[in-house]
Amino acid sequence: MIILIFTDGAARGNPGPAGCGAVITDKDGKVIGRHHQYIDEATNNIAEYKALLLGLTEAKKLKKITEIRCYADSKLIVEQVNGNFKVKNQALAELHEQVRNLVFELPPTQFFYIPREKNKEADRLANIAINQKS
């Protein structure tokens, strides 16, 4: 089974209270899971990485997955995990390494950039996480 993971992180202030959201669907768009998590004070980029980690961690729990396609509206994060941009920030480097280690344990995984307007549900979940903590 091919799954799609849509992720988004949000911070109110940069840094500020932050949350992340992930939506997992099958290749036809049927929602398999919706996940969100409050992550305390963080930058937008840290929240984006945490969202990706949340989505991948939840995907790891699923059975019969043959391929994973991750979609995020952070060009920086997508380019970093694809190896096209260097990771210079130490906090991001640690999260980047966590993503790389997790991907090693998963079926083939690809990362794609999408515009914000195509990622509204993951954004909604990230904001729910912040609102629930506030």
Secondary structure, 3 states (H helix, E strand, C coil): CEEEEEEEEEECCCCEEEEEEEEEEECCCCEEEEEEEEEEEECHHHHHHHHHHHHHHHHHCCCCCCEEEEEECCHHHHHHHCCCCCCCCHHHHHHHHHHHHHHHCCCCEEEEECCHHHCHHHHHHHHHHHHHHC
